[in-house]
Structure formats: C-alpha cells, structure tokens
Amino acid sequence: MSQAFKPLIVGKLNGASGIKGWVKVYSYTDPKENILNYSPWYLKLDGQWQQVSIINGREQGKTVVAQLEGCNDRNTAESYRGVEIAIEESQLPQLEEGEYYWRDLVGLTVVNMAGEELGTVKKMMETGANDVLVVKTASKEDLLIPYVPEYSVMKVDLDSKQITVDWELDYQS
C-alpha cells in the first residue's frame, strides 16, 4: 500500500457471528448496509493498514455481518473485535452539484449575509427534519443552524473554506 493512503473510517468490527468466520460490523454509513458496497476494506492489523476483500455480506437483524477473505473461523473473527474499517476516498460515490459529504463541511468558517463571522462548523447533526450545522462561536457557545440550501444555507465554497448563511448573530448570549 502506498504511503499516501489516508484512511476514511466507515465502521468497525464488533466480533464474531457464527462459527464460520463471519464478523459483526458496526457501520458509520447511512443506511448502515451501505458499508457492504465498499470493497476492498482496509483493516488496521498489527499497526498496519491491510487490504481485505469482502466475500459476502448482509443485514442480519439490526446488524450487518460480513465474510472476509482469510477469516475462516470464529477465533480469527473474534481477534478482529474493535478493529476499524477504512476505505480509500476514491471509493466514495461522486456527488451531484451542490451536494457535500459532512466531513467536507466540518472546519469551514460560517459567515452570514452581512459578512459577520459566526464561527466554525464543529460537526453536523441529523434531526430527522433536516441536517443541522453545529457552529462553534467565539463565545464558545454552539450555534445550531438548519442545513437547508437556499433557505438558511446560501452558499458553500469549499475552495475558500466558507459557508454563507442567512442567519443572524445572537447578541444575547
């Protein structure tokens, strides 16, 4: 594997499933079974990222299970407990214009329409109705801004590392 490999963590292994070497998978993808669409996986074994092919995988109840190349018994599957699963960035699907991965928004500066800097995107949050930008302000308070394009989020500029929002500063905090 090249030195330029930058792992993109998409899940972790949670132990064995059955006696034939299948592993339980805790997926960070949404929906969770999408983790099976990425192959190969990279597992950090003995301090090194190692490429592993997925032979088979499926949803099983509320979890995802997978059969990995070279993992043929329960003991080997158990030895993978807690190991992170990574992929290469090039394995991600191409997004449409105006779509962004959350990881690309974290760290961007947020400014409002008046040019006032509100803070930096600390993380993204899913609420069901819409996603939310969690913005760390200068006062160390978190500002929650709905991520609704053309309503509250007017422009995302990855090159300048800035998001422009239609949102006012709350001077009462």
Residue frames as a rotation matrix with the C-alpha (Angstrom) as fourth column:
MET 1
0.584 0.811 0.000 0.00
0.811 -0.584 0.000 0.00
0.000 0.000 -1.000 0.00
SER 2
0.013 -0.590 0.808 1.29
0.515 -0.688 -0.511 3.46
0.857 0.423 0.295 -0.85
GLN 3
-0.716 -0.373 -0.590 2.48
0.698 -0.350 -0.625 5.92
0.027 -0.859 0.511 1.80
ALA 4
-0.903 0.358 0.239 -0.22
-0.283 -0.912 0.298 8.37
0.324 0.201 0.924 0.60
PHE 5
-0.311 0.837 -0.450 -3.05
0.519 0.546 0.658 6.21
0.797 -0.029 -0.604 1.96
LYS 6
-0.860 0.201 0.469 -5.34
-0.474 -0.654 -0.589 8.35
0.188 -0.729 0.658 4.12
PRO 7
-0.807 0.555 -0.201 -7.89
0.566 0.824 0.001 6.09
0.166 -0.113 -0.980 5.75
LEU 8
-0.515 0.786 0.342 -11.52
-0.691 -0.617 0.377 7.14
0.507 -0.042 0.861 5.68
ILE 9
-0.984 0.093 0.149 -13.09
-0.039 0.712 -0.701 5.31
-0.171 -0.696 -0.697 8.63
VAL 10
-0.460 0.858 -0.226 -16.51
-0.628 -0.134 0.767 3.85
0.628 0.495 0.601 7.77
GLY 11
0.701 0.712 -0.037 -17.07
-0.469 0.499 0.728 1.41
0.537 -0.494 0.684 10.63
LYS 12
-0.386 -0.809 0.444 -15.53
-0.918 0.289 -0.273 -1.14
0.093 -0.512 -0.854 12.96
LEU 13
-0.211 0.236 -0.948 -15.67
-0.151 0.951 0.270 -4.85
0.966 0.201 -0.165 13.59
ASN 14
0.057 0.387 0.920 -17.60
-0.946 -0.275 0.174 -5.96
0.320 -0.880 0.350 16.68
GLY 15
-0.363 -0.235 0.902 -16.64
-0.646 0.761 -0.062 -9.63
-0.672 -0.605 -0.428 16.95
ALA 16
-0.993 -0.117 -0.013 -17.72
-0.099 0.775 0.625 -12.96
-0.063 0.621 -0.781 15.51
SER 17
0.006 0.999 -0.054 -21.03
-0.939 -0.013 -0.343 -14.04
-0.343 0.053 0.938 14.07
GLY 18
0.909 0.362 -0.204 -21.37
-0.408 0.872 -0.269 -17.81
0.081 0.328 0.941 13.99
ILE 19
0.554 -0.691 0.464 -18.57
-0.036 0.537 0.843 -20.36
-0.832 -0.484 0.273 13.68
LYS 20
0.548 -0.279 0.788 -17.51
0.802 0.443 -0.401 -19.93
-0.238 0.852 0.466 10.03
GLY 21
-0.453 -0.889 -0.066 -15.51
0.851 -0.454 0.263 -16.71
-0.264 0.063 0.962 10.40
TRP 22
0.147 0.558 0.817 -18.21
0.641 -0.683 0.351 -14.12
0.754 0.472 -0.458 9.74
VAL 23
-0.801 -0.442 -0.403 -17.78
0.596 -0.538 -0.596 -10.81
0.046 -0.718 0.695 11.58
LYS 24
0.410 0.871 -0.272 -20.30
0.888 -0.450 -0.101 -8.39
-0.210 -0.200 -0.957 13.06
VAL 25
-0.548 -0.558 0.623 -19.94
0.736 -0.676 0.042 -4.91
0.398 0.482 0.781 11.59
TYR 26
0.196 0.537 -0.821 -20.77
0.682 -0.676 -0.279 -1.60
-0.705 -0.505 -0.498 13.24
SER 27
-0.190 -0.200 0.961 -21.32
0.956 -0.261 0.135 0.72
0.224 0.944 0.241 10.27
TYR 28
-0.462 -0.011 -0.887 -20.99
0.370 -0.911 -0.182 4.51
-0.806 -0.412 0.426 10.24
THR 29
-0.987 0.118 0.108 -22.66
0.065 -0.323 0.944 4.69
0.146 0.939 0.311 6.82
ASP 30
-0.395 0.914 -0.095 -26.26
-0.149 -0.165 -0.975 5.70
-0.907 -0.371 0.201 6.26
PRO 31
0.765 0.579 0.283 -28.01
-0.609 0.506 0.611 3.41
0.211 -0.639 0.740 5.67
LYS 32
0.329 -0.690 0.644 -25.82
-0.703 0.277 0.655 1.01
-0.630 -0.668 -0.395 7.64
GLU 33
0.542 -0.080 0.837 -25.79
0.333 0.935 -0.126 -1.72
-0.772 0.346 0.533 4.97
ASN 34
0.972 -0.202 -0.121 -24.10
-0.208 -0.495 -0.844 0.66
0.111 0.845 -0.523 2.51
ILE 35
0.270 -0.926 0.264 -20.78
-0.782 -0.051 0.621 -0.30
-0.562 -0.374 -0.738 4.10
LEU 36
0.169 -0.140 0.976 -21.05
0.232 0.968 0.099 -3.53
-0.958 0.209 0.196 2.10
ASN 37
0.960 0.220 0.175 -20.89
0.224 -0.225 -0.948 -1.53
-0.169 0.949 -0.265 -1.15
TYR 38
0.558 -0.827 -0.069 -17.24
-0.827 -0.549 -0.122 -0.67
0.063 0.125 -0.990 -0.49
SER 39
0.769 -0.441 0.462 -14.65
0.248 0.873 0.420 -3.26
-0.589 -0.209 0.781 -1.38
PRO 40
-0.096 -0.314 -0.944 -11.92
0.602 0.737 -0.307 -3.69
0.793 -0.598 0.119 -0.55
TRP 41
0.967 0.220 0.127 -11.88
0.005 -0.516 0.857 -2.68
0.254 -0.828 -0.500 3.09
TYR 42
-0.108 -0.993 0.052 -8.72
-0.081 -0.043 -0.996 -1.73
0.991 -0.111 -0.076 4.93
LEU 43
0.905 0.338 -0.259 -8.26
0.186 0.233 0.954 -3.06
0.383 -0.912 0.148 8.45
LYS 44
0.222 -0.850 0.477 -5.56
-0.774 -0.452 -0.444 -1.85
0.593 -0.271 -0.758 10.83
LEU 45
0.981 0.033 -0.190 -3.95
0.056 0.894 0.445 -5.10
0.184 -0.447 0.875 11.92
ASP 46
0.403 -0.871 -0.281 -0.66
0.884 0.290 0.367 -5.19
-0.238 -0.396 0.887 13.84
GLY 47
0.069 -0.349 -0.934 -0.33
0.277 -0.893 0.354 -1.42
-0.958 -0.284 0.035 13.40
GLN 48
-0.900 -0.390 -0.195 -0.56
-0.098 -0.255 0.962 -1.55
-0.425 0.885 0.191 9.59
TRP 49
0.120 0.933 -0.338 -3.47
-0.737 -0.144 -0.661 -0.94
-0.666 0.328 0.670 7.24
GLN 50
-0.853 -0.352 0.386 -4.13
-0.066 0.806 0.588 -4.17
-0.518 0.476 -0.711 5.37
GLN 51
-0.420 0.690 -0.589 -6.43
-0.899 -0.229 0.373 -4.60
0.123 0.687 0.717 2.39
VAL 52
-0.790 0.280 0.545 -9.14
0.025 0.904 -0.428 -7.22
-0.612 -0.324 -0.721 2.87
SER 53
-0.786 0.557 -0.267 -11.72
-0.365 -0.070 0.928 -8.34
0.499 0.827 0.258 0.32
ILE 54
-0.331 0.792 0.512 -15.33
-0.725 0.134 -0.676 -8.92
-0.604 -0.595 0.530 1.29
ILE 55
-0.999 0.002 0.049 -16.51
0.029 0.830 0.557 -12.33
-0.040 0.558 -0.829 0.13
ASN 56
-0.265 0.963 -0.039 -20.10
0.615 0.200 0.762 -11.91
0.742 0.178 -0.646 1.29
GLY 57
-0.992 -0.010 -0.129 -22.22
0.110 -0.586 -0.803 -9.65
-0.068 -0.811 0.582 3.49
ARG 58
-0.283 0.953 0.110 -25.78
0.431 0.024 0.902 -8.96
0.857 0.303 -0.417 4.54
GLU 59
-0.293 0.366 0.883 -28.09
-0.827 -0.560 -0.042 -7.37
0.479 -0.743 0.467 7.06
GLN 60
-0.413 0.204 -0.887 -28.84
0.383 0.923 0.034 -9.72
0.826 -0.326 -0.460 9.91
GLY 61
0.213 0.578 -0.788 -31.48
0.977 -0.135 0.165 -8.41
-0.011 -0.805 -0.593 12.28
LYS 62
0.963 0.158 -0.220 -30.36
0.188 -0.975 0.120 -5.00
-0.195 -0.157 -0.968 13.49
THR 63
0.229 -0.957 -0.178 -26.74
-0.255 -0.235 0.938 -5.51
-0.939 -0.169 -0.298 12.48
VAL 64
0.716 -0.179 -0.675 -24.59
-0.672 0.089 -0.736 -6.12
0.192 0.980 -0.056 9.42
VAL 65
0.470 -0.602 0.646 -22.41
-0.101 0.690 0.716 -9.20
-0.877 -0.401 0.264 9.07
ALA 66
0.619 -0.343 -0.706 -19.63
-0.780 -0.169 -0.602 -9.91
0.087 0.924 -0.372 6.59
GLN 67
0.792 -0.473 0.387 -17.41
0.387 0.878 0.281 -12.76
-0.473 -0.073 0.878 5.48
LEU 68
0.634 -0.645 -0.427 -13.85
-0.700 -0.713 0.038 -11.57
-0.329 0.275 -0.903 4.89
GLU 69
0.673 -0.507 -0.539 -11.16
-0.195 0.582 -0.790 -13.19
0.714 0.636 0.292 2.81
GLY 70
-0.340 -0.915 -0.216 -8.81
-0.093 0.261 -0.961 -15.17
0.936 -0.307 -0.174 5.06
CYS 71
-0.635 0.237 0.735 -11.19
-0.771 -0.139 -0.622 -15.18
-0.045 -0.962 0.271 8.03
ASN 72
-0.337 0.424 -0.841 -12.45
-0.448 0.713 0.539 -18.76
0.828 0.558 -0.050 8.16
ASP 73
-0.225 0.265 -0.938 -13.16
0.697 0.716 0.036 -19.49
0.681 -0.645 -0.346 11.82
ARG 74
0.754 0.657 -0.010 -14.70
0.443 -0.497 0.746 -17.92
0.486 -0.567 -0.665 14.90
ASN 75
0.408 -0.665 -0.626 -11.33
0.762 -0.130 0.635 -17.39
-0.503 -0.736 0.453 16.66
THR 76
-0.631 -0.631 0.451 -9.97
0.776 -0.508 0.375 -15.30
-0.008 0.586 0.810 13.78
ALA 77
0.007 0.736 0.677 -13.24
0.486 -0.594 0.640 -13.34
0.874 0.325 -0.362 13.60
GLU 78
0.814 0.290 -0.504 -13.08
0.571 -0.240 0.785 -12.66
0.106 -0.926 -0.361 17.37
SER 79
-0.076 -0.939 -0.335 -9.49
0.892 -0.214 0.397 -11.41
-0.445 -0.269 0.854 17.03
TYR 80
-0.568 -0.078 0.819 -10.81
0.632 -0.679 0.373 -8.61
0.527 0.730 0.435 14.81
ARG 81
0.436 0.798 -0.416 -13.05
0.884 -0.294 0.362 -7.22
0.167 -0.526 -0.834 17.58
GLY 82
0.562 -0.107 -0.820 -12.63
0.379 -0.848 0.371 -3.40
-0.735 -0.520 -0.436 17.78
VAL 83
-0.542 -0.789 0.289 -10.66
0.607 -0.130 0.784 -3.13
-0.581 0.601 0.549 14.52
GLU 84
0.027 0.526 -0.850 -11.63
-0.289 -0.810 -0.511 -0.08
-0.957 0.260 0.130 12.46
ILE 85
0.122 0.121 0.985 -12.77
0.871 0.464 -0.165 -0.42
-0.477 0.878 -0.048 8.85
ALA 86
-0.093 -0.201 -0.975 -11.44
-0.212 -0.953 0.217 2.12
-0.973 0.227 0.046 6.37
ILE 87
0.573 0.168 0.802 -11.79
0.747 0.294 -0.596 2.76
-0.336 0.941 0.043 2.67
GLU 88
-0.682 -0.728 0.071 -9.95
0.672 -0.584 0.456 5.00
-0.290 0.359 0.887 0.23
GLU 89
-0.344 0.540 -0.768 -11.54
-0.138 -0.838 -0.527 8.35
-0.929 -0.076 0.363 -0.56
SER 90
-0.752 -0.011 -0.659 -11.65
-0.655 -0.107 0.748 7.36
-0.079 0.994 0.073 -4.24
GLN 91
-0.889 0.445 -0.109 -14.20
0.428 0.891 0.153 4.64
0.165 0.090 -0.982 -3.32
LEU 92
-0.470 0.746 -0.472 -16.83
0.207 -0.426 -0.881 7.23
-0.858 -0.512 0.046 -2.35
PRO 93
0.104 0.578 0.809 -19.60
0.974 0.103 -0.200 7.86
-0.199 0.809 -0.553 -4.87
GLN 94
-0.870 -0.312 0.382 -19.40
0.425 -0.868 0.257 11.08
0.252 0.386 0.888 -6.89
LEU 95
-0.302 0.769 -0.563 -21.86
0.607 -0.300 -0.736 13.65
-0.735 -0.564 -0.376 -5.58
GLU 96
0.279 0.510 0.814 -24.16
0.924 -0.373 -0.084 15.84
0.260 0.776 -0.575 -7.63
GLU 97
-0.545 -0.400 0.737 -23.56
0.307 -0.913 -0.268 19.59
0.781 0.080 0.620 -7.88
GLY 98
-0.098 0.482 0.871 -24.45
-0.656 -0.689 0.307 21.23
0.748 -0.541 0.384 -4.56
GLU 99
0.916 0.325 -0.237 -24.12
-0.063 0.698 0.713 18.02
0.397 -0.638 0.660 -2.53
TYR 100
-0.013 -0.935 0.354 -21.39
-0.737 -0.231 -0.636 17.61
0.676 -0.270 -0.686 0.10
TYR 101
0.108 -0.073 -0.991 -20.12
0.550 0.835 -0.002 14.99
0.828 -0.545 0.130 2.45
TRP 102
0.951 0.305 -0.047 -20.45
0.192 -0.464 0.865 16.10
0.242 -0.832 -0.500 6.07
ARG 103
0.417 -0.864 -0.281 -16.71
0.771 0.173 0.612 15.59
-0.481 -0.472 0.739 6.62
ASP 104
-0.312 -0.523 0.793 -16.07
0.874 -0.485 0.023 18.27
0.373 0.701 0.608 3.96
LEU 105
0.397 0.564 0.724 -18.19
0.213 -0.824 0.526 20.83
0.893 -0.055 -0.447 5.85
VAL 106
0.849 -0.124 -0.513 -16.58
0.520 0.032 0.854 20.34
-0.090 -0.992 0.092 9.28
GLY 107
-0.100 -0.935 -0.341 -13.99
0.823 -0.271 0.500 23.04
-0.560 -0.230 0.796 9.91
LEU 108
-0.306 0.035 0.951 -15.42
0.769 -0.580 0.269 25.55
0.561 0.814 0.151 7.43
THR 109
-0.927 0.002 -0.374 -15.91
0.217 -0.812 -0.542 29.16
-0.305 -0.583 0.753 8.54
VAL 110
-0.101 0.964 0.248 -19.55
0.991 0.074 0.116 30.26
0.093 0.257 -0.962 8.72
VAL 111
-0.953 -0.116 -0.281 -20.44
0.140 -0.988 -0.065 33.84
-0.270 -0.101 0.958 7.80
ASN 112
-0.012 1.000 0.017 -23.86
0.635 0.020 -0.772 35.46
-0.773 0.001 -0.635 7.50
MET 113
0.383 0.287 0.878 -25.24
0.914 -0.256 -0.315 37.62
0.134 0.923 -0.361 4.70
ALA 114
0.998 -0.028 0.055 -23.97
-0.039 -0.978 0.205 40.77
0.048 -0.207 -0.977 6.48
GLY 115
0.374 -0.923 -0.095 -20.42
-0.156 0.038 -0.987 39.37
0.914 0.384 -0.129 6.36
GLU 116
0.268 -0.231 0.935 -20.27
-0.960 -0.150 0.238 38.69
0.085 -0.961 -0.262 10.12
GLU 117
-0.468 -0.484 -0.740 -18.26
-0.371 0.867 -0.332 35.64
0.802 0.119 -0.585 11.06
LEU 118
0.541 0.777 0.322 -20.43
-0.680 0.179 0.711 33.34
0.495 -0.603 0.625 13.17
GLY 119
0.293 -0.493 0.819 -17.85
-0.689 0.485 0.538 30.65
-0.663 -0.722 -0.197 13.87
THR 120
-0.582 -0.579 -0.571 -16.61
-0.804 0.515 0.297 27.31
0.122 0.632 -0.765 12.58
VAL 121
0.494 0.751 -0.438 -18.54
-0.669 0.650 0.360 24.14
0.555 0.116 0.824 11.77
LYS 122
-0.244 -0.515 0.821 -17.79
-0.933 0.357 -0.054 21.82
-0.265 -0.779 -0.568 14.70
LYS 123
-0.886 0.061 0.460 -19.92
0.132 0.983 0.124 18.93
-0.445 0.171 -0.879 13.46
MET 124
-0.570 0.780 -0.258 -23.10
-0.595 -0.174 0.785 18.05
0.567 0.601 0.563 11.64
MET 125
-0.808 0.407 0.425 -26.21
-0.202 0.487 -0.850 16.66
-0.553 -0.773 -0.312 13.31
GLU 126
-0.769 0.622 -0.152 -29.15
0.071 0.318 0.945 14.74
0.636 0.716 -0.288 11.89
THR 127
-0.822 0.507 0.259 -32.55
-0.459 -0.323 -0.828 15.68
-0.336 -0.800 0.498 13.31
GLY 128
-0.420 0.715 0.559 -34.98
0.627 0.674 -0.390 13.91
-0.656 0.187 -0.731 11.01
ALA 129
0.679 0.687 -0.257 -36.49
0.327 -0.597 -0.732 17.06
-0.657 0.413 -0.630 9.55
ASN 130
0.851 -0.513 0.115 -33.18
-0.087 -0.353 -0.932 18.34
0.518 0.783 -0.345 8.20
ASP 131
0.161 -0.883 -0.441 -29.47
0.900 0.315 -0.302 18.25
0.406 -0.348 0.845 8.96
VAL 132
0.989 0.150 -0.021 -28.04
0.140 -0.852 0.505 20.90
0.058 -0.502 -0.863 11.27
LEU 133
0.099 -0.964 0.246 -24.72
0.224 -0.219 -0.950 22.75
0.970 0.149 0.194 11.27
VAL 134
0.813 -0.005 -0.582 -23.29
0.578 -0.101 0.809 22.84
-0.063 -0.995 -0.079 14.80
VAL 135
0.368 -0.633 0.681 -21.19
0.286 -0.620 -0.731 26.02
0.885 0.464 -0.047 14.76
LYS 136
0.181 -0.436 -0.882 -18.62
0.976 -0.026 0.214 26.80
-0.117 -0.900 0.421 17.48
THR 137
0.777 0.197 0.598 -18.78
0.321 -0.941 -0.108 30.56
0.541 0.275 -0.794 18.11
ALA 138
-0.188 -0.873 0.450 -16.18
-0.026 -0.454 -0.891 32.94
0.982 -0.179 0.062 19.55
SER 139
-0.011 0.265 0.964 -18.11
-0.939 -0.334 0.081 32.87
0.344 -0.905 0.253 22.85
LYS 140
-0.898 -0.437 0.043 -17.63
-0.435 0.871 -0.228 29.07
0.062 -0.224 -0.973 22.88
GLU 141
-0.129 0.929 0.347 -21.40
-0.437 0.260 -0.861 28.59
-0.890 -0.263 0.372 22.60
ASP 142
-0.804 -0.033 0.593 -22.71
0.453 0.612 0.648 26.22
-0.385 0.790 -0.477 19.95
LEU 143
-0.346 0.688 -0.639 -24.95
-0.709 -0.637 -0.302 27.83
-0.615 0.349 0.708 17.35
LEU 144
-0.464 0.279 0.841 -27.37
0.439 0.897 -0.055 25.46
-0.769 0.344 -0.539 15.62
ILE 145
-0.338 0.297 -0.893 -28.21
-0.738 -0.672 0.056 26.38
-0.584 0.678 0.447 12.02
PRO 146
0.484 0.561 0.672 -30.54
0.013 0.763 -0.646 24.22
-0.875 0.321 0.362 9.91
TYR 147
-0.709 -0.701 -0.071 -28.77
-0.123 0.025 0.992 22.96
-0.694 0.712 -0.104 6.80
VAL 148
0.304 0.845 0.440 -31.43
0.599 0.189 -0.778 23.91
-0.740 0.500 -0.449 4.27
PRO 149
-0.701 -0.639 0.317 -29.98
0.630 -0.346 0.695 25.04
-0.334 0.687 0.645 0.93
GLU 150
-0.665 0.324 0.673 -31.42
0.354 -0.657 0.666 28.31
0.658 0.681 0.322 -0.42
TYR 151
0.598 0.802 -0.006 -33.25
0.385 -0.280 0.880 28.92
0.704 -0.528 -0.475 2.87
SER 152
0.947 -0.316 -0.053 -30.65
-0.079 -0.391 0.917 29.15
-0.310 -0.865 -0.396 5.61
VAL 153
-0.022 -0.972 0.233 -27.55
0.347 0.211 0.914 27.94
-0.938 0.101 0.332 3.72
MET 154
0.725 0.348 -0.594 -26.97
-0.302 -0.615 -0.728 30.26
-0.619 0.708 -0.341 0.81
LYS 155
0.665 -0.579 -0.472 -23.55
-0.529 0.081 -0.845 29.14
0.527 0.811 -0.252 -0.44
VAL 156
0.755 -0.574 0.318 -20.93
0.096 0.576 0.812 26.50
-0.649 -0.582 0.489 0.30
ASP 157
0.760 -0.600 -0.251 -17.47
-0.500 -0.293 -0.815 27.33
0.415 0.745 -0.523 -1.04
LEU 158
0.906 -0.419 -0.055 -15.04
0.387 0.770 0.508 24.50
-0.170 -0.481 0.860 -0.34
ASP 159
0.261 -0.857 0.445 -12.18
0.713 -0.139 -0.687 26.33
0.650 0.497 0.575 -2.06
SER 160
-0.194 -0.309 0.931 -12.41
-0.281 -0.892 -0.355 29.34
0.940 -0.330 0.087 0.27
LYS 161
-0.672 -0.066 -0.738 -13.45
0.543 0.635 -0.550 27.08
0.504 -0.770 -0.391 3.19
GLN 162
-0.931 0.363 -0.045 -16.56
-0.265 -0.756 -0.598 29.14
-0.251 -0.545 0.800 3.87
ILE 163
-0.451 0.885 0.112 -20.32
0.870 0.408 0.276 28.67
0.199 0.222 -0.954 4.22
THR 164
-0.937 0.249 0.244 -22.59
-0.261 -0.965 -0.016 31.69
0.231 -0.079 0.970 3.80
VAL 165
-0.564 0.760 -0.321 -25.85
0.819 0.566 -0.099 31.51
0.107 -0.319 -0.942 5.76
ASP 166
-0.265 0.609 0.748 -28.96
-0.128 -0.791 0.599 33.62
0.956 0.063 0.287 6.13
TRP 167
0.405 0.252 -0.879 -28.70
0.778 0.411 0.476 33.74
0.481 -0.876 -0.029 9.92
GLU 168
0.488 -0.177 0.855 -28.20
-0.300 -0.954 -0.027 36.49
0.820 -0.243 -0.518 12.48
LEU 169
-0.641 -0.725 -0.251 -25.84
0.125 0.223 -0.967 36.62
0.757 -0.651 -0.052 15.42
ASP 170
0.555 0.754 -0.352 -27.48
0.496 0.040 0.868 36.15
0.669 -0.656 -0.351 18.78
TYR 171
-0.222 -0.704 0.674 -26.09
-0.104 -0.670 -0.735 39.03
0.970 -0.233 0.075 20.82
GLN 172
0.482 0.513 0.711 -27.85
-0.730 -0.215 0.649 37.93
0.485 -0.831 0.271 23.99
SER 173
0.825 -0.193 -0.530 -25.51
0.335 0.924 0.185 35.01
0.454 -0.331 0.827 24.75
